[in-house]
Every structure is written in C-alpha cells, then in structure tokens.
C-alpha cells in the first residue's frame, strides 16, 4: 500500500475525529448510515451487474457475493473510523487485494473492476450526502467527509492494483519476474527516502536494467492489442494493461513515444517529464491524468501528448473534489444559465480575468464582435457584481474557470447536475 496515500486518508480521518470538528449528532448520523448499508450494497451490486458486462453473471452468483462482502466490509470500516481512532481491519484491504489478484489470475485487466469501484463511489457519496442533509449537518463537514470518503476509496483502488500486479507476476509474467518486480517498485507510491532509493537500485541491478539518473514514464492507450512495435531491452513495459505503462530514460523517450504512437490505430501516448526514479509513481499519475483530460476534452487530442505542456491543467485537476466544491461555492450564477449561455459567459469572463484587455482585444481573441463582448461583460457584472473587485475571488475564480471552461465546452454537464441535485436535496 502506498504509504503516502494511507497517511493522507488517516490524516483526513484524524481531522474528522477531533472533538471540535465533530457535529453533535454524528453518532446518530453514523447509525443511520450503517442501517442503510444493506440497501446500499444491494444497489451497488445490481448496478454493477447491469453496467459492467464482465460482471453480468447470474444474480447472487459467486462474483456478486464477493463484491457484496467487500463493499459491506469497506462501508463498515469507513463508518467505524468516523467515530474516533479505531484499529483498522487488515482483512478489508486484503479482500480488495485478493479481488485484484483474482482478476489477474483470470487474465482480466482492471478496467471492469475500476468501473465497479466508480459505481460504488457514486452510490456511497449519495448515501453520505443524504444522511448528512437529513441530520442538518453543515456543508463544511460534508466537504471534509467527502474528501475522506474519496481518499478511502482511492486507497481501496490501490489495494486492487497491488493485488493485480502480484497476480500478473505469478500468472503470466514468470519469464521476467525481476523486470516486473522492478516496474512495480518504481510505480509504488511511497515517499522518497534513502531506503527507497536503495530498494530501487537493488531491484534494477537484479533485473540487469541500467538505472538512469532520471526516468520518463509513459501511459499508452490503445484499441484491441498493444501496438506491435519493437522495443529495446532498455524499455520497461507492462502492455497487458490499458493504458499500458512504459518507463524509459529521457534520452530515448521521444523516439519510443513516436514509434509506439504510430504502431496502430487509436493509439495515444502521454509522456511525463523526466524525474528521479523515486518520483516515477508521481510521473505515472501525471501521464494517466493527461490521458483522462484528453478524453474529457480538456486537453487537445494528439498522438503524443507531453505532460510538460499541460502542467497547469494537471495541477488544477489534481483534486477533482476540490474543483467541484469550488464550482458549487463560487459559480452558481453561471450554473443557473443555459448550457450555451454558461459556456460563452464563462469563456469571456476567463479571457477578461486573464488579460484585462479591452473589448476589441478580447473580441479578437474569441473571434466575436466587440459589441458581443460588451454585452456579455454587462451580463457577467449583473451575475457577480462587487465580487469582480474582490482580489481573492478574482484569483480563485480565474484558476477555477481555467480548469472548468474546457470541460463545459466539451459538453461535460456534471457540475450542473450536482448543483441541481444539491438544490433538490436542500
């Protein structure tokens, strides 16, 4: 388990467990949530059978039983920690590790399992939101609780991945165990330390892989099969995943990325910037997030996408829950607009906040008439008023719009959906 992720979750839970942070009716809220766990589990299992074809086996089959058992155990462990320090049951994490291991042994990727986890996340958040609202707890507590919930679910996902890597090593990759072990160690999200540096160097020596001072991590998404291109022995690769992962030295990164990107249809390569070997896990996150942002329409699609060219967006999208929370807090005037009006007003507002140019200059940037910009700016002033003269609001909303406008223009309406759902709940 990546120690930094574990510590993040435990830190969040410790904050929630502080007496000063706990609302008066927390115990009653936890009791109500615990009573709802059986119906939560049933809904999650039902939706997984419907939405994840790989798990569409017979109702009440062995797979559904294991999923129900894992979700039940995880839900109760999370609720237990809300009431104060408690000893975490290692069997819960082991259960999720075993599911990842089983997927590898069956020759499956983690894509179905991660879709199932997203379904569990969706329903868990709805339950938490409903129970917190029913007990009239404040939104600040709901936000902290949401952060803790998503950190916990991220931790479970990491356990699934750990089990999957182990399963692949034992089931399919016995011919190169040392290189696979090296790749797993490089991508383990543990804090930098002298011990970790020594561990990586030892695994590289055992695998007879010349360890460079810096490495580049790539994630390769593809359709069907991984591109059939020759790769040198200096390239560490796990092509059984989609997106596949490659680790190379900086000197060969560009050539490898170009070669792989042209190895078949539907291939896209996200390339990190060079990092020390102890930073490979972070570089891997940047590469995976880059592919996600391309899929979401935030980053322009290209065969080879270089993370260094999109550092701001990677930073702004590193905490999706925080971005969503800020949207609900700062941008309701735009969320109440129609889709088209929201997009053009947000785009114009961002252009002005970034440049403070004249209407003709902004019009040229947006390829519209200056009078159109003046009309839009009048409407923006009607919506936000004196907030546009508040320095803290201006700084925050500029970065928020920079992260959000591309999503809205790409047709992502999830912010509006959450806003409307929140209004209905209240």
N, C-alpha and C positions, 0 to 999 in steps of 0.2 A: 504494500500500500504506500503510495507517495506520501511521505511524512508531512510535506507542506500542505497538502490537501486535508489530511487528517487534522493537523493543527488548526487550519482555517475553520473547519467545522466545529471543533471543540472550543475554539475561541468564541465563535458566534453563540454556541450553546451556553458557554460560561456567562456571557453577557446577558443572555435571556434569563439565566438562573439567578442573577443578582437580585436580592430582595427589592432594591429600589427600582428595578426595571420590570418587575412582575406586577401585572394588574391584580386587583383584588379578587377577581373571580376566575383566576387562572385554573385552579383545581377543578372547578365546575366545567370550564371550557374543555379541559383535557378529558374529563369523564364523558362529556357529550361526544367528543371526537372518538373516544375509544368505543363507545356504544355503536358508532356509525361505521367502524372498521369492517364488520362482516359485509355490509351492503356496499361499501367502497371496494372491497376485494372482488365481490361478485360482478360489479360493473366493470372493473378493470379487466377481469378475465374474459367477460363477454365481449368487450370491445376489442381485446387482443385477438380473439378468435375471428372476429369479423374483419378487422383492419390489417392483420398481419397474415398473409396467405400461408407462410411457412408454419404458423402455429394454429392452423384451422382444423386441427384434428377433432376427433369425436368429443362431444361435450362430456365433461367430467373424466376425461382421459388422463393418463399419467402426466403429460406435459402441463395440462391445466392444473392438476393437483400440485405439482411442484411450484408453478407460478403463484398459485393462491397461497401456498405455505410461505414462500419467500416474501410476498407482499405483506402478509399478515405479520410476520416476524419483524420486518423492517418498520412497519407502521407503529407497532407497539414499542419498539426500541426508541423511535423518534419521540413519541409521546412521553415515554419514561424520562428522557433527558430534559424535557421542558420543566419538570417539577423540581429539578435540582441535580447535583452531581450524583451519578449512578455508575455502577460498573457495567461497561459495555459488553454485551454478549458476543464473544468472538464467533459463535456459531452463525450469527446473522451474516457477517461478512464472508465467512467460509461458504455459506449457502450460495451466495451470489458468485463467489469464485468458482464453485463447483458447476454452476449453470454455464458459465463461460467455458470452463474446461469441457463440459459435455457437448457444447456447440462445436468446439474444435474437433473433438473425437468423432463427431458425426459428419465432419467435413463441411460445416457451415461457416459463413462469415458472421460478423457481429451485427450486420445490418438489421436482421429481424429482431434480435434482442434489444437493440437500441431503439427501434420503433416501439417495441413493447414498453421500454422504460419511459419514452416520451408520453405514451398513453397514461402510464401510472403517474407521471408528473402532473399531467393535465388534471386528472381527477383528484389527486391529493391536494393540489392548490385550490381547487374549487371547494373541497371539504373544509380546508383551513379557513378560507375566506368566509364561507357560510357560517361556520361556528363562531369565528371572531366577531362577525357582524351581529349574530344573534345575541351575543353577550355584550354588545355595545363597547367593545374594546377599541382603543384609539388606533388611528391609521399608522402612527409611528411604530407601535408594537407589531401591527400586521406586516409592516415593511421589514422589520428585523426578523420576524418569524419566517417570512418568505425567503430572506437571504439564507437563513439556517436550513430551511427545507431544501432549497436548491443545492446548497453546499453538500448536504447529506446525500441527496440523490446522485450528485456528481461523484461522491465517494463510492457509492454502490456501483456506478458505471465503471469506475476504475478497478474495482474488485472483479467485475465481469471480464474486463480486459486482461487483468492479470491471469485469471484462470484460462482465458483463451490462448494467451501466449504460451503458457505451460502446456496446454493441450496440443497445440500445434507442434511444439518441440518434441513431445513424446509420440505423437501420432503420425506426423507427416514429415518431420524435418530431422530425422535421426541421422541423415547423411551429413548434416552440417551443424551439429549441436553447438559447437563452440562459437560459430559466427552468429547463430540465432541468439545465443545467450548474451553475446556482446551487444547485439542490437537492442535486446530487451533492457540491458543495463543502461545503455546510452539514453533510452527513452523513458527510463524510470524517473518520475517527477519528484526527486528528493533534493533537499537543499545542498548547495555547494559546500564542500568540506574537503580537507586533506584526505580523509578516509575514502571519500567518493572518487577523488582523483586517482588514488592508488588502486581502487577497485577497477575502474575503467581501464587503466594502464595494464593491469594484470590480465583482464579478460581479452584485451586487444593482443597481448603477447601470446596468450593461449590459443587465440584464433589465428595467429600469424598474420594479423592485419596491421600494417604500419599506421600507427596512430598519429595523425597530423596535429599541429598546434591548434588548428581551428577546423570545424566541420560545417557543412551545409546540409540541411535536412530538406527533402522534397516530399510532397504528397502528390500522387498521380491518380486522378480519377479517370475511369475508362468504362467502356461498354463491352460486355462479353468477357473477353480474356485480356490479360495484361499484354501490352504491345510486345511483339516478338522482335526485339532488337538485341544485339549482342552487348553485354555489359562486362566491363573489365572486372577482374578479381578485387580491385580496389574499391568497388561499389558494394556497400552493404544494402541488401534489398529484401523486403518481405512483400512479394507480389501476390500472396494469397488473400490479402486484404484489399478492400476497395473503399477509400483510396489506398493504394499501395504506398509504402514508405521506402525511401532511399536515403542513405547517408553517404556523402562523398566529401572529398577535400575541396576547398574553394577553387583550386586551380583547374579542376576538371568539371566543376558544377555546370557551367554554361554549355559545354559540349554535350554532357549527359542529358541535360534538360531538353536541348534542341533535338537530340536524337530520339529520345523517348516520345516527345510530343508529336513526332511525325511517324510513329510506329503503328498507327492505326486510326480509324475514325473515332470521334468522340473522346479523344484524349486531351486532358488538360493537366498541366504541371504547375504547382505552386512551389516556389523556391525561396527558402529563408535566406536571410543574410548570414554571413559567417559568425560563428560563436565558438567559444571554448567547448571542448567535449562535454564538460559538466553542464553546459547550457543547452544540450541537444533537445531535451524534453520541452523547454520553452520554445525553441525554434520549431519543433513539431507542432505545438499549439498554434503558432503563427501561420504555418503552412495550411493546417486544417481549417483554421478560421478564415483564411483567404479564400479557400475553395467555397466555404459556406457563404461568404459575402458575394462571391461571383454568382452563385446560384440564386441569391436573394436579389440580385440586380444592383447591389451597392457598388461593386467593382466591375468595370468593363471587362467582358469576357475576352480572353486571348488564349492562344495555345500555351504560352509560358507566361505565368503571372509572377512577377518578382515582388516579394513581400516588402522590400525596402521602399518601393514606390508607393506603398499604401500604409505607411506606418501610422498616420493619423487615424485612418479608419479602423485599423486593427486595435489601436488604443481605445478609441471611442466605443467600439463594440466588444471590449473585453469583459464588460459587466452588463449583459443584456437586461437583467432585472433592474439594475440601477437606471439604465436608459429608459426603460418602460415606466418606472416610478416617476422620473423627472418629467416625462411626457404628460402623464396624468396630472402632475402637480402644476406644471408651467404652461402647458399648451391647450387647455380646454377650449379657449376661444377659437383655435383652429380646428379642433376636433368636432366642434359643432357645425362647421361649414360642410358644404357638399364636397365630394371627393375632388372634383375639378377645382373648385374654389380653394380648398385647402392646399392643394399642390402648388398652384400658381402664387398664392399669397405667401406660402412658406418659402418658395424659391426666391421670390422678390425680397422678402424680409431677410433671408440669409445673404443675398447679394449686397443689400444695403449695409447690413451689420459688418460684413467682411471688408467692404471697400469704402463706405461712407461717400460714395461718388454721387454726382449729380444725376438727375433723372435721365438725361440723354446718354450718359456713360453707362448707367445700369441697363437702359433700354438696348444699347448696342450689345452689351454682354448677354442679355436674354433674348436678343433678336425680336424685340417688340417695339412699338411706337412709344416715344417718351410720355405721351399723354396717358397711355395704358399704365405705365409705371406710376405716374402721379395718382391715378385713380386707385390703383392697388395700395399705394402708400397711405392714402387717405383712409382706406378701409382698415389697414393694419393699425393705424393710430386709433381708430374707433374701437378696435378689439383690445388693444393693450395699453393705450393711454399713457399715464405717467411712468409705467414700468419701463418704457423705452428710454427713460432718462436715469434709470437706476443702474449704476455700473455693475453691480453684482449680477443682476438679472441679465444684463446685456452679455456679459462674459459667458455665463452659464448657458443661456439660450442660443448663443452663436454656436457653441460646440454641440449642443443638443440637436440643433437643426442640421448641422453638418453631418451628423450621424444618421438623422432621421429622414431628411428630404429625399435622398436616393431610394430609401425603402418605399416611401409613399409614391414616388414617381414610378417605381417598378410594380405598383399595384398591391403592395402589402397593406392590408386594412386591419391588421391585428391590433394596432393601437386604438383605433376607433371601436373595434369590437370590445376591447377590455374597458374602454371608457363607458360605453353604453351599458355593458354588464355591471360595472361598478355603480352606475346611476340607478339601475334597476334594483340592485341589492340594497341600496340605501333608501 
